[in-house]
Amino acid sequence: MRKFLTMALATTVIAATAATNPFFDYKNWKTPHGTYPFNEIHAEHYMPAFEEAMKRGLQEIDDIVNNPAAPTFANTIEAYEASGEMLGIVAGCFYNLSHANTNDTIQQIELELSPKMSEYSSTIRLNEKLFERIKAVYEQRDKLKLNKAQYKLLEDIYESFANNGANLSPEDKQTYRELTAKLSKLTLQFGQNVLKATNAWTMLITDESLLAGLNDDTKAMLRENAEKKGLEGWLLNLKPTTTIPVLQDLDNRDIRRELYMAGGIKNNGGEFDNTALIVEIANTRLALANLFGKKTYAEKSLYKTMAETQENVYKLLNELRDAYMPTALEEVKEVEDYAHAHGLYATHLQPWDFGYYSKKLKKEKYDISDDDLRPYFELEAVKKGVFDLANRLYGITFKENKKIQVYHPEVTAYEVFDEKGKFLAVYYADFHPRDGKRGGAWMNDFQPQFIKGKKDHRPHIVNVMNFTRPTADKPALFTYNEVRTFLHEFGHGLHGMLTRCQYASQSGTNVPRDFVELPSQFNENFIDEKEFLDTFAKHYKTGEALPQELLDKMHAAQTYHAAYSCVRQLSFGYLDMAWHTLDKPFEVNEAIGTVESVARFSDEAMEQVKVLPTVPGTQMATSFTHIFSGGYAAGYYSYKWSELLDADAFSVFKEAQAKNGSIFDKKAAKRFRENILEKGSTEKAMDLYRRFRGGEPTINALLERDGIKARVIN
């Protein structure tokens, strides 16, 4: 009786909210540029909207399938591309907020929604009649008069169906449904465990003397952390804005160790254990790959990337390992010697020591630190500098519009205009950490760019970051690396804002994952250019420009521990590939248990680039959201792949600077915009890059930039 009552109540709620649910009337939103009416959207609206959107989406698919006309590019491929519009609107809001402004209710909806979305996707992907129509168009592709973008869209849609089970037998299709539904739930649970574990741990310090070494800004932030919880003192947590300065600056080694250990064990056993989930995720992915006749998940996953094969990925990782590892070991040895000479009597330098002594050594060698540069990187000035960079290169401008509703009071919304004053995009900026926001920094779109009829639907882009907050007596002052991170994410944003594509699935950052980081990492390069820094880096009190002396020291310090940083990234790449090049299911050694089995396997994967001791009990893999709940499974290598590309691409601007005296070279920027930023995935990524560069990329520019010039490969 209770079961039926619950169902009846649920139906009543859906019926009652449909009339007032903003998503049901999304085509008639009276907001600037059709932006989300966030003030009217509430948690109870999501599930009814998702259910209605999926219903409409399936009806649109039925309309394609039941079309009596013979399959054509227009009535099948373009119709499929245009289907699911409402679902895209609802999902664009929900999934952005589930990362940037979540709560217990949204997380519960996310769990309930996961199998429904998986089933919806599988229902479409495994629709035999739909695939028959797509296949019919695909088989006559060379006879159709398609342009490059259309041809690639047809190819991509066909392959996406084939790669998602369309050619499988009925029995295997059912297996595919079960595996994808299971994987969706597992990866979601993994990510939520990481977020919950991150939020669960705190350490309250009530004796200020224990905070020796921290600067006033960090201490003020820690005090605000405590005040928000109704506590007296200074509250440490596992968010990057706390862990980074504490591990680098705090003199108290015991607290540094406790903080490091808390981060290392947070998902390695205990309440939010992810070790069993890792095994299930890896084995489920392998089972999916085997279903398609592939030996490993990486083999299945890489076919549409620039790398194409796992052998090419290992070739890159190994080439960089061989080039950087000798220098990385020298760098760590130098820090260890310095630590032993300055009070560390432990036998070996530990991970919670490295950042602390490395920063001290850097300051001693170059007499420069983040604290020296912070006063010159005030938030509003940095925003102006980053926006002006886009204007100098591409002619675009940003204007705040307070009429555009935002999902949190701290978010700022801008209208973006092109060089002719024409509306180009909506841009949301969300800078500071808070409860309910995932750690890290990222870019996403709320709505993608596409052309329908004669109308170019311009994109709505968001950058979400976790930068240092302002305090009661100081504005938000960025570290040098925070400015770099902003440039990085803004580079993704430019990729999304400048795109000019016919189809949404090809526009913006919808490119191979080992290509997607090129615009972002390319944009980082400008922070090393005095010409750029002089446009905005001024002392927030005096207005004094960043002095030449500090610039010189900063440039001298640029390659400090570049090799260490590289091999650290490589270790993550090797870890990722180890879990996704399994050619048989991972078996837990019952004698040592799941936690130890996962730890040993992961540690062995990273052994070849290990430069610091492995700490028993800690584990990188168990909180590695990029590969176990994000989109980087068998793809973490792409950061280094894109870094190789970005160094090679920026060398074009450096060559132009040498000729004409300015890094803001409009001719090079025009080629970069037209071939990289505007094109999305309308052509093969390597073809686009070659057209911009005029040839193949090489590792040489990266090695030279990192100070490994002596090892440049000819």
C-alpha positions as a printed Julia matrix, in Angstrom:
714×3 Matrix{Float64}:
  0.0     0.0     0.0
  2.82    2.4     0.92
  4.57    1.7    -2.4
  1.55    2.72   -4.47
  0.94    5.79   -2.31
  4.5     6.93   -2.9
  4.11    6.52   -6.65
  0.85    8.45   -6.63
  2.39   11.31   -4.68
  5.35   11.44   -7.07
  2.98   11.7   -10.03
  1.11   14.52   -8.32
  4.32   16.45   -7.68
  5.43   16.12  -11.31
  2.03   17.22  -12.6
  1.93   20.15  -10.21
  5.39   21.41  -11.07
  5.19   20.97  -14.85
  3.13   24.13  -15.3
  5.61   26.25  -13.33
  8.83   24.41  -14.23
 11.11   26.88  -16.05
 12.65   24.14  -18.19
  9.32   23.25  -19.81
  9.17   26.72  -21.35
 12.86   27.15  -22.19
 12.17   28.45  -25.71
 10.32   31.45  -24.27
 12.78   32.55  -21.58
 12.8    36.35  -21.45
 16.41   36.51  -20.33
 19.34   38.17  -22.12
 20.51   35.87  -24.93
 18.3    33.04  -23.65
 20.48   32.55  -20.56
 19.26   30.39  -17.7
 16.74   32.02  -15.32
 18.71   30.71  -12.34
 16.56   32.65   -9.86
 13.54   30.57  -10.91
 15.24   27.16  -11.08
 15.05   24.97   -7.97
 16.13   21.43   -7.17
 12.59   20.04   -7.47
 12.46   21.13  -11.11
 15.29   18.92  -12.31
 13.88   15.41  -12.26
 10.53   16.29  -13.89
 12.44   18.29  -16.51
 14.85   15.45  -17.21
 11.98   12.99  -17.57
 10.1    15.26  -19.97
 13.27   16.02  -21.92
 14.06   12.33  -22.32
 10.49   11.68  -23.42
 10.74   14.4   -26.06
 14.17   13.2   -27.14
 12.95    9.66  -27.71
  9.97   10.98  -29.67
 12.35   12.92  -31.91
 14.29    9.72  -32.52
 11.03    7.9   -33.34
 10.21   10.63  -35.86
 13.52    9.98  -37.62
 13.07    6.21  -37.55
  9.48    6.34  -38.83
 10.13    8.84  -41.6
  8.8     7.1   -44.76
 11.29    8.96  -46.96
 14.58    7.31  -47.86
 17.45    8.16  -45.47
 19.34   11.33  -46.39
 21.95   13.47  -44.72
 19.26   16.04  -43.85
 16.43   13.81  -42.62
 18.66   11.41  -40.71
 22.09   12.83  -39.81
 21.13   16.47  -39.29
 17.85   15.43  -37.68
 19.73   13.22  -35.23
 22.22   16.01  -34.53
 19.35   18.36  -33.67
 17.48   15.89  -31.43
 17.51   16.1   -27.65
 17.5    19.9   -27.53
 15.55   20.14  -24.27
 17.72   17.49  -22.65
 20.78   19.52  -23.55
 19.27   22.59  -21.88
 18.35   20.76  -18.66
 21.62   18.83  -18.48
 23.65   21.95  -19.26
 22.3    23.56  -16.11
 22.19   20.56  -13.79
 25.6    19.05  -14.43
 27.38   22.39  -14.26
 25.78   23.15  -10.92
 26.39   19.63   -9.62
 30.09   20.51   -9.74
 30.03   24.25   -9.04
 27.17   24.66   -6.56
 26.0    21.28   -5.32
 24.25   20.14   -2.16
 22.88   16.91   -0.71
 19.65   17.18   -2.7
 21.43   17.66   -6.03
 23.8    14.8    -5.26
 20.85   12.52   -4.51
 19.18   13.54   -7.77
 22.46   12.85   -9.54
 22.51    9.31   -8.16
 18.9     8.66   -9.14
 19.42   10.23  -12.54
 22.55    8.29  -13.47
 20.9     4.99  -14.46
 18.06    6.85  -16.21
 20.47    8.82  -18.36
 22.48    5.7   -19.09
 19.34    3.87  -20.16
 18.24    6.8   -22.31
 21.58    6.88  -24.09
 21.65    3.13  -24.58
 18.09    3.11  -25.92
 19.13    5.51  -28.66
 22.52    3.99  -29.38
 21.05    0.52  -29.66
 18.05    1.52  -31.79
 18.52   -0.8   -34.74
 16.23    1.05  -37.13
 17.94    4.35  -36.38
 21.35    2.82  -37.01
 20.1     1.28  -40.26
 19.23    4.75  -41.54
 22.54    6.2   -40.38
 24.41    3.31  -41.94
 22.51    3.73  -45.21
 23.66    7.35  -45.45
 27.19    6.43  -44.35
 27.56    3.79  -47.06
 26.85    6.35  -49.78
 28.98    9.08  -48.18
 31.43    9.34  -51.07
 28.59    9.95  -53.51
 27.08   12.78  -51.47
 28.2    16.34  -52.03
 29.2    17.0   -48.43
 31.64   19.61  -47.2
 34.43   18.65  -44.79
 32.38   19.36  -41.66
 29.37   17.42  -42.93
 31.49   14.48  -44.02
 33.18   14.34  -40.63
 29.84   14.68  -38.81
 28.49   11.69  -40.74
 31.65    9.71  -40.05
 31.65   10.63  -36.35
 27.98    9.77  -35.82
 28.31    6.42  -37.55
 31.44    5.53  -35.58
 29.9     6.69  -32.32
 27.04    4.24  -32.84
 29.35    1.44  -33.92
 31.62    2.12  -30.96
 28.63    2.08  -28.62
 27.17   -1.26  -29.58
 25.11   -0.71  -32.74
 26.83   -3.58  -34.56
 26.62   -5.94  -31.59
 24.4    -9.02  -31.43
 21.14   -8.72  -29.44
 22.71  -10.6   -26.53
 25.81   -8.39  -26.54
 23.67   -5.27  -26.78
 21.95   -6.24  -23.55
 25.34   -6.84  -21.95
 26.45   -3.44  -23.2
 23.43   -1.78  -21.59
 24.19   -3.44  -18.28
 27.88   -2.58  -18.36
 27.38    1.08  -19.26
 24.69    1.51  -16.6
 26.98   -0.09  -14.04
 29.95    2.03  -15.09
 27.92    5.24  -14.91
 26.92    4.48  -11.34
 30.41    3.41  -10.28
 32.16    6.5   -11.64
 29.56    8.8   -10.12
 29.99    7.14   -6.73
 33.77    7.47   -7.03
 33.55   11.22   -7.59
 31.06   11.76   -4.81
 33.26    9.79   -2.4
 36.18   12.08   -3.2
 34.1    15.2    -2.63
 32.63   13.87    0.61
 36.01   12.79    1.92
 37.49   16.17    1.03
 34.71   17.98    2.88
 34.74   15.61    5.86
 38.27   16.28    7.1
 39.27   19.36    9.07
 41.88   20.23   11.66
 41.3    23.07   14.12
 44.38   24.95   15.31
 43.85   27.06   18.44
 47.49   27.96   19.13
 48.7    30.55   16.6
 52.33   29.68   17.3
 51.73   26.39   15.47
 51.09   28.39   12.29
 54.59   29.8    12.11
 55.69   30.16    8.49
 52.27   30.96    7.07
 51.7    34.44    5.73
 48.97   36.73    7.0
 46.69   36.08    4.02
 46.75   32.33    4.54
 46.13   32.69    8.26
 43.23   35.05    7.58
 41.74   32.49    5.19
 42.11   29.73    7.8
 40.46   31.93   10.43
 37.55   32.58    8.06
 37.29   28.81    7.52
 36.83   28.43   11.27
 34.38   31.31   11.59
 32.14   29.81    8.9
 31.9    26.69   11.05
 31.22   28.71   14.21
 34.65   27.87   15.62
 37.45   29.86   17.24
 40.92   29.46   15.77
 42.26   28.46   12.39
 40.68   25.62   10.42
 42.63   23.49    7.96
 40.82   21.47    5.29
 41.73   19.46    2.2
 40.87   22.1    -0.39
 43.82   23.17   -2.57
 43.67   26.75   -1.28
 44.61   25.3     2.12
 46.8    22.32    1.27
 49.12   24.12   -1.14
 50.21   27.03    1.12
 50.31   24.87    4.27
 52.5    22.16    2.71
 54.77   24.81    1.24
 55.02   27.3     4.11
 54.14   25.79    7.48
 57.18   25.24    9.68
 55.48   22.59   11.83
 56.46   19.3    10.17
 54.0    17.21   12.17
 51.03   19.24   10.94
 52.34   19.13    7.38
 52.6    15.37    7.65
 49.1    15.02    9.11
 47.63   17.17    6.33
 49.46   15.21    3.64
 48.42   11.88    5.12
 44.78   13.0     5.4
 44.77   13.77    1.69
 46.57   10.56    0.81
 44.33    8.21    2.78
 40.98    9.98    2.46
 39.62    7.47   -0.09
 42.02    4.62    0.67
 39.92    2.54    3.04
 37.51    3.94    5.6
 34.06    5.44    5.14
 34.71    6.82    1.64
 36.85    3.97    0.36
 37.34    3.93   -3.41
 39.68    0.94   -3.77
 36.97   -1.58   -4.55
 35.39    0.92   -6.95
 38.68    1.24   -8.85
 38.78   -2.52   -9.42
 35.15   -2.58  -10.54
 35.59    0.43  -12.83
 38.74   -0.95  -14.47
 37.23   -4.42  -14.95
 33.96   -3.02  -16.27
 35.83   -0.89  -18.79
 37.87   -3.92  -19.86
 34.69   -5.94  -20.28
 33.29   -3.19  -22.49
 36.43   -3.2   -24.6
 36.36   -6.98  -24.95
 32.75   -6.77  -26.07
 33.99   -4.81  -29.08
 36.85   -7.17  -29.81
 39.49   -4.9   -28.26
 42.18   -6.3   -25.97
 42.3    -3.27  -23.67
 40.14   -0.3   -22.8
 42.88    2.02  -24.05
 42.74    0.36  -27.45
 39.01    1.07  -27.63
 39.29    4.56  -26.21
 42.19    6.01  -28.23
 41.05    5.36  -31.77
 39.58    8.86  -32.24
 42.44   10.76  -30.58
 45.52   12.35  -32.08
 47.63    9.63  -30.48
 45.43    6.88  -31.96
 47.14    3.93  -30.21
 48.42    3.0   -26.76
 51.83    2.36  -28.32
 52.01    6.01  -29.37
 51.0     7.12  -25.89
 53.78    5.07  -24.3
 56.19    6.38  -26.94
 55.47    9.94  -25.77
 55.61    9.07  -22.06
 58.87    7.16  -22.47
 60.48    9.85  -24.61
 59.7    12.49  -22.0
 60.77   10.16  -19.17
 64.15    9.61  -20.77
 64.62   13.33  -21.4
 63.49   14.61  -17.99
 64.19   11.89  -15.43
 67.95   12.5   -14.98
 67.36   16.19  -14.28
 64.4    15.42  -12.0
 66.56   13.17   -9.83
 69.18   15.9    -9.63
 66.54   18.43   -8.59
 65.21   16.22   -5.79
 68.75   15.45   -4.58
 69.47   19.18   -4.42
 66.36   19.77   -2.27
 67.2    16.84    0.0
 70.74   18.12    0.53
 69.37   21.56    1.27
 66.84   20.12    3.75
 69.5    18.13    5.58
 71.62   21.27    5.83
 68.67   23.23    7.25
 67.36   21.1    10.06
 65.81   18.0     8.5
 67.49   15.02   10.12
 65.28   12.35    8.6
 67.04    9.79    6.43
 65.01   10.66    3.34
 63.07   13.67    2.18
 59.35   12.88    2.47
 56.53   14.21    0.27
 55.33   16.57    3.02
 58.87   18.0     3.14
 59.49   18.5    -0.54
 57.24   21.52   -1.19
 58.4    23.2     2.02
 62.14   22.93    1.4
 61.79   23.33   -2.35
 60.13   26.71   -1.85
 62.81   27.81    0.62
 65.57   26.73   -1.75
 63.87   28.53   -4.62
 63.69   31.73   -2.6
 67.33   31.38   -1.58
 68.47   30.75   -5.15
 66.28   33.32   -6.82
 65.1    35.42   -3.85
 61.52   35.31   -5.08
 58.31   33.69   -3.86
 54.57   33.81   -4.4
 54.31   36.34   -1.59
 56.6    38.73   -3.48
 54.38   38.62   -6.54
 50.93   38.48   -4.94
 50.57   42.28   -4.44
 50.89   42.76   -8.2
 48.17   40.25   -9.07
 44.96   41.73   -7.68
 41.83   39.98   -8.95
 40.28   42.88  -10.87
 43.62   43.8   -12.45
 44.23   40.18  -13.45
 40.78   39.95  -15.02
 41.46   43.14  -16.96
 44.83   41.8   -18.12
 43.39   38.47  -19.25
 40.46   40.13  -21.02
 42.81   42.66  -22.68
 45.0    39.82  -23.92
 42.01   38.38  -25.76
 41.33   41.82  -27.17
 44.9    42.34  -28.36
 45.04   38.94  -30.05
 41.49   38.47  -31.32
 39.79   41.85  -30.99
 37.08   40.68  -28.53
 35.73   42.71  -25.6
 33.92   41.86  -22.33
 31.13   43.85  -20.7
 29.54   42.88  -17.38
 25.75   42.52  -17.57
 24.04   42.36  -14.19
 20.72   41.53  -15.87
 22.09   38.08  -16.69
 21.1    35.86  -13.77
 23.82   33.83  -12.06
 23.73   30.58  -10.09
 25.58   32.02   -7.07
 26.06   35.62   -5.87
 29.84   35.34   -6.35
 29.5    34.62  -10.07
 29.91   37.47  -12.57
 28.28   37.37  -16.01
 29.66   39.13  -19.09
 28.56   39.72  -22.63
 31.36   39.13  -25.13
 31.58   41.06  -28.41
 33.76   40.48  -31.46
 36.05   43.01  -33.13
 33.1    44.53  -34.99
 30.97   44.91  -31.87
 28.74   41.93  -32.68
 27.57   39.7   -29.82
 29.8    36.66  -29.56
 29.1    34.81  -26.28
 28.02   34.91  -22.65
 30.86   34.34  -20.2
 30.41   33.44  -16.51
 33.36   33.75  -14.09
 33.28   31.93  -10.72
 36.55   32.49   -8.85
 36.51   31.4    -5.2
 36.18   28.14   -3.21
 33.09   27.38   -1.16
 31.23   24.41    0.23
 29.43   22.64   -2.57
 32.04   23.47   -5.18
 34.41   20.79   -6.42
 38.1    21.57   -6.01
 40.28   22.54   -8.96
 39.5    24.71  -11.96
 37.62   24.01  -15.17
 35.73   25.39  -18.15
 32.39   24.22  -19.44
 29.53   25.44  -21.56
 26.0    25.96  -20.34
 24.85   26.1   -23.94
 27.0    25.24  -26.99
 27.38   27.13  -30.26
 25.58   25.93  -33.37
 23.84   27.32  -36.45
 20.17   26.57  -37.05
 18.71   27.95  -40.23
 20.26   31.38  -40.59
 20.73   31.93  -36.86
 24.09   31.45  -35.18
 23.29   30.37  -31.61
 26.22   31.76  -29.68
 27.67   29.85  -26.7
 27.3    30.41  -22.95
 30.67   29.62  -21.35
 31.7    29.3   -17.71
 35.08   29.28  -15.97
 34.95   27.8   -12.46
 38.01   28.19  -10.24
 39.08   28.05   -6.59
 41.36   31.05   -6.12
 42.41   32.87   -2.96
 39.53   34.84   -1.46
 39.69   38.48   -0.41
 40.04   39.04    3.32
 38.59   41.72    5.57
 41.5    44.09    4.85
 42.85   42.9     1.48
 41.4    42.25   -1.96
 41.87   38.85   -3.58
 45.55   38.62   -4.47
 46.55   35.82   -6.82
 49.67   33.74   -6.7
 51.69   33.52   -9.89
 50.36   29.99  -10.45
 46.78   31.14   -9.91
 47.23   33.7   -12.68
 48.61   30.91  -14.85
 45.6    28.72  -13.99
 43.2    31.53  -14.9
 44.97   31.95  -18.25
 44.7    28.19  -18.76
 40.97   27.98  -18.11
 40.35   31.17  -20.03
 42.13   29.55  -22.98
 39.49   26.81  -22.85
 36.93   29.59  -22.61
 38.25   31.24  -25.78
 38.02   27.88  -27.53
 34.36   27.81  -26.54
 33.58   31.48  -27.22
 35.29   31.91  -30.59
 34.01   28.73  -32.19
 32.15   29.0   -35.49
 30.67   25.66  -36.44
 27.48   24.46  -38.06
 26.85   21.66  -35.57
 26.9    21.69  -31.76
 28.61   18.32  -31.49
 31.59   19.73  -33.42
 31.79   23.19  -31.87
 34.08   24.62  -29.22
 35.93   22.14  -27.05
 34.22   19.1   -28.6
 37.55   17.93  -29.95
 39.82   14.95  -29.21
 40.9    15.06  -25.58
 44.6    15.15  -26.53
 43.85   18.28  -28.56
 41.49   20.01  -26.13
 44.3    21.24  -23.86
 46.18   23.02  -26.67
 44.27   26.35  -26.5
 44.41   26.42  -22.7
 48.07   25.55  -22.3
 48.99   27.82  -25.21
 47.32   30.72  -23.38
 49.45   30.09  -20.28
 52.62   31.06  -22.16
 51.79   34.76  -22.03
 52.39   34.98  -18.29
 56.1    34.68  -19.0
 56.05   37.69  -21.31
 56.98   41.11  -19.89
 55.02   42.82  -22.62
 51.86   41.13  -21.33
 52.58   41.57  -17.62
 53.21   45.28  -18.09
 49.58   45.69  -19.2
 48.12   44.83  -15.79
 50.57   43.64  -13.12
 50.64   46.64  -10.76
 50.89   46.83   -6.97
 47.37   46.92   -5.55
 48.31   49.71   -3.08
 50.85   51.88   -4.89
 50.02   51.23   -8.54
 53.7    50.49   -9.19
 54.33   48.2   -12.14
 55.88   44.83  -11.43
 59.58   45.79  -11.14
 62.1    44.62  -13.7
 64.13   43.07  -10.9
 61.25   40.8    -9.91
 60.56   39.97  -13.53
 64.17   38.95  -14.04
 64.1    36.77  -10.94
 60.8    35.26  -11.97
 62.14   34.39  -15.42
 65.3    32.92  -13.92
 63.12   30.76  -11.68
 60.83   29.58  -14.48
 62.64   26.32  -15.11
 63.07   25.61  -11.39
 61.96   22.0   -10.94
 60.5    21.81  -14.43
 61.85   18.27  -14.71
 60.34   17.26  -11.36
 56.97   18.69  -12.42
 57.15   16.84  -15.71
 57.89   13.42  -14.22
 55.14   13.98  -11.66
 52.71   14.43  -14.55
 54.2    11.41  -16.27
 53.58    9.34  -13.15
 49.87   10.12  -13.42
 49.97    9.21  -17.1
 51.64    5.87  -16.4
 49.14    5.18  -13.6
 46.24    5.89  -15.94
 47.63    3.7   -18.71
 48.4     0.83  -16.31
 44.76    0.61  -15.23
 43.48    0.92  -18.79
 45.9    -1.37  -20.61
 44.89   -4.36  -18.5
 44.27   -7.26  -20.9
 42.62   -9.43  -18.25
 40.45   -8.55  -15.24
 42.28   -7.21  -12.22
 42.34   -9.85   -9.51
 42.6    -8.89   -5.88
 45.23  -10.82   -3.96
 43.07  -12.26   -1.19
 46.09  -12.65    1.08
 46.68   -8.89    1.22
 43.19   -7.53    0.46
 41.79   -4.99   -1.95
 43.43   -1.87   -0.51
 46.93   -3.33   -0.61
 46.41   -4.98   -4.02
 45.35   -1.68   -5.59
 48.17    0.17   -3.86
 50.86   -2.25   -5.05
 49.63   -2.23   -8.63
 49.43    1.55   -8.72
 52.81    2.03   -7.08
 54.45   -0.34   -9.56
 52.93    1.61  -12.45
 54.57    4.82  -11.24
 57.85    3.24  -10.11
 59.8     4.14  -13.26
 59.32    7.87  -12.6
 59.4     7.8    -8.79
 61.59   10.52   -7.32
 60.19   10.67   -3.76
 59.51    7.84   -1.29
 56.17    6.04   -1.42
 54.32    6.59    1.86
 52.61    3.41    3.12
 48.86    3.82    3.41
 48.57    6.72    0.97
 47.28    6.33   -2.57
 46.96    8.65   -5.53
 44.66    6.35   -7.48
 41.8     6.34   -4.97
 41.15   10.07   -5.42
 42.19   10.3    -9.09
 38.88   11.72  -10.32
 40.26   12.6   -13.75
 40.41    8.95  -14.78
 37.93    7.21  -12.49
 35.03    9.69  -12.6
 36.04   12.27  -15.2
 36.63   12.0   -18.91
 40.33   11.17  -18.92
 40.37    7.37  -18.71
 43.31    6.29  -20.91
 43.69    9.97  -21.65
 45.69   11.65  -18.9
 48.74   11.61  -21.21
 46.93   14.3   -23.2
 48.14   17.0   -20.81
 51.74   16.34  -21.86
 50.72   15.76  -25.48
 49.01   19.15  -25.48
 51.96   20.71  -23.66
 54.22   19.56  -26.47
 51.78   21.16  -28.93
 51.4    24.4   -26.97
 55.15   24.96  -26.74
 55.5    24.24  -30.43
 52.57   26.57  -31.25
 53.83   29.41  -29.06
 57.2    29.23  -30.77
 55.39   30.73  -33.8
 54.6    33.83  -31.7
 58.14   33.95  -30.34
 59.49   33.86  -33.89
 57.14   36.71  -34.81
 58.21   38.65  -31.72
 61.84   38.34  -32.76
 60.93   39.84  -36.14
 58.48   42.63  -35.23
 59.12   43.25  -31.53
 55.69   42.27  -30.15
 54.34   39.02  -28.73
 50.82   40.16  -29.67
 51.29   39.16  -33.29
 47.95   39.54  -35.04
 48.91   37.46  -38.08
 49.89   34.48  -35.95
 46.8    35.03  -33.76
 44.6    35.1   -36.85
 46.01   31.74  -38.02
 45.59   30.27  -34.53
 42.03   31.53  -34.29
 40.97   30.39  -37.76
 42.61   26.96  -37.66
 42.39   26.01  -33.97
 39.9    28.11  -31.98
 37.11   28.4   -34.54
 37.16   24.98  -36.16
 36.18   22.66  -33.3
 36.27   19.11  -34.62
 35.15   19.89  -38.16
 38.39   18.31  -39.42
 41.05   16.0   -38.03
 42.94   17.73  -35.26
 46.38   17.04  -36.68
 45.34   18.45  -40.06
 44.2    21.66  -38.35
 47.43   21.9   -36.39
 49.63   21.34  -39.44
 47.73   24.06  -41.29
 48.4    26.52  -38.47
 52.0    25.48  -37.88
 53.05   24.71  -41.42
 54.51   21.35  -40.39
 54.69   18.6   -37.77
 55.05   19.43  -34.08
 58.26   18.39  -32.31
 59.33   18.03  -28.69
 62.17   20.53  -29.09
 60.32   23.72  -28.12
 59.04   22.06  -24.93
 62.49   20.87  -23.89
 63.98   24.27  -24.61
 61.28   26.08  -22.64
 61.82   23.77  -19.66
 65.56   24.28  -19.67
 66.37   20.79  -20.95
 67.92   22.31  -24.04
 70.99   20.12  -23.94
 68.75   17.1   -24.46
 66.87   18.48  -27.48
 66.16   15.68  -29.94
 67.2    16.3   -33.53
